[in-house]
């Protein structure tokens, strides 16, 4: 699926995709077991949501075995890129610097993450400090 053709998943669809990215391939039951760890949702709701996602080509189904198993039809990196572009353009008027400064200014960045960021910036500048 090309980045331009990525269908934006809803919040509920994104939760299902996250379960599939971590545990794929898996049955509806396995996905449902992951979802109920985070929120109260019925099995038939999970099933119906996955049927809709199948119709939208967000997921794919393999029915060659005893039961149907599902896997994501879109990569996690493609979804991240799509959401990032939407937020960057829509909220931060295309300014990556503004987005990064806002994210870092929220006070939830650990010292380890800051060290990793410093290392990343050093590598981008071509210097190994």
N, C-alpha and C positions, 0 to 999 in steps of 0.2 A: 504494500500500500504506500503510495507516494505521500510525502508530507502535505502536499496541496489537497489531496483527496481524503485526508484523515477526517473521519466523522468524530466530532467532539463527544466523548461519552459524558453522560450525566454523572452526578455524584454517586448514585447507586451502581451504575455501570462501572465506574472507576473502582469501586470497592470489589466488585466481582473480578475485574481485570487484575487487581493487585493480588487476589487470592490465586488466580491462574498463573500469573508470572512467578509466584513463589512455589506453587505446588504442581504445576501442569505436567502432564495432562491429568485431569481428574473429573470425577462424576459431579452431577448436580449436588448430590448428598455431601460430597467432600467440600465443595464450595460453600454450601449452606452451613456446614459445621464451622467453617472459618468465619463466616459472617455473624453467626449468633454469639461468637466470642466478643463482638464489639457492639452489637445492637440486637434488639428484639425484632426478628423478621421470620415470617412463616416460610415453610418449605415450598409451598405452591407459589409464593411471591418470588422466591429465588428462581424456581423453574420457569415461570412466565417471563421474568426479566432476562434470563439466559436465552429463551426462545426468541425474544425480540432482538437481543444482541446478535444472535445467529442470523436473523433476517437482515440486519444492518451490516453484516460481515465484520463485526468487531471481534467475534470469536468463531471458531470452527469446531466441528463435531466429527469424531471418528466412531463409527458404529460397527467396526469389523469384529470386535470382541463380543463378549457376553452382554456388556452394557455400553451405553454411549459414554464416551469421555470427551472432554472439551479442552481446548487450549486457546490462548489468545491469538488473534489473527493480526495483531498490531503490536509493535514492540514498545516497551516501556520508554525507551529513549525517544521514539517518535512522538509519543504522547507528551512527554516532558517538553520537547522542543515546541510542539504545537501550543501547549498552555503557556510556556515561557514567552513565545512570540506574541500571544494575545495579551498577556499582562504587560509586557514591555511596551508594546505599541499603544495599547488602550489606556493604561494607567500612568505609565512613566514617559509618554510621548517619545518613545524610542531611545531614551537615555539609559544605557546600561549602568552608567556611573550612579545615577539617581537611584536606580533599583538596588544596587549593591549597598550604597550608603544607607538607604532606608532599612534594608535587611540587617546590616551590621549594627545599626543604631537602635535596634529593638532590644538590645541587652541580653539576647539569648544565645550569643555566640560564645562557645567555650574557649579557654586558652589554647586547647589542642587544635581547634578549628582555625583560630587566628594564626597559629604557627604554620598550619598546613596552607593557609591562604598566603602567608608571607613567602613560603617556599614556592608556591605556584607562581606568584608575581615575579620572584627572582628568576625562575625558569623562563617566564615569558619575556623578561628583559635580556635574557641571554647570559646572565651571571649566576654562578653557583656560589652563594654565600654560606 
